Amino acid sequence: MKNIVIFGAPGSGKGTQSALLVEKYRLKHISTGDVLRAEIKAGTELGRTAKEYIDNGQLIPDGLMIDILAGVYDGLCPCEGVIFDGFPRTIPQAEALKRMLEERGTSISGMLELDVPDEMLMERLINRGKTSGRADDNEETIGKRLNVYKSQTAPLIDWYEKEGLRHAVKGYGSLEEINAALCAVIDRL
Ligand code: AMP
């Protein structure tokens, strides 16, 4: 069983690469951003709460996010393994994920970090905004999301390094090159 955290800043290509990896390795894909956007679309109470944070470029509070993640995980697994995309985004989330998997007799096999220079992230997200229809892909909110990433999410790089799980991969170049670099790591896990 391979449980993988795909990690990186907004615009680093986590979603695109996850889609390729789930197919190749027959893993389940949990994108917390997708889960929240589906709730917004369905007009649920959770969706209404989430929308305020998302439109503002802020993170949904940890307690709420951890409960959502556990519910989604238990709906999909037991299974061959999961790619966690967009979760964890804070140290308390990483600790909760570790505990949750332990309680279910499994663990994270590796954290794959997509490294992309800052100026490329902004450019990619602005371009994506032209077609994604995402309310948070506008210049102002992108700036906030990149700041939130630096202050709240990037500390996870050290956290996973200390856990002995961090694998950094060059996150720019062709899709195929990036995918090959990720697969080379996964095949060794
Ligand atoms: P994403 O699609 O991963 O870029 O997520 C879009 C937005 O959803 C983020 O900017 C956050 O507002 C929210 N979000 C997604 N995943 C999480 C998470 N693990 N913790 C807190 N907020 C999240």
Boltz pocket constraint, residues with backbone or C-beta under 6 A from the ligand:
constraints:
  - pocket:
      binder: B
      contacts: [[A, 10], [A, 32], [A, 33], [A, 34], [A, 36], [A, 50], [A, 53], [A, 54], [A, 55], [A, 57], [A, 58], [A, 59], [A, 60], [A, 61], [A, 65], [A, 85], [A, 86], [A, 87], [A, 88], [A, 89], [A, 93], [A, 136], [A, 145]]
      max_distance: 6.0
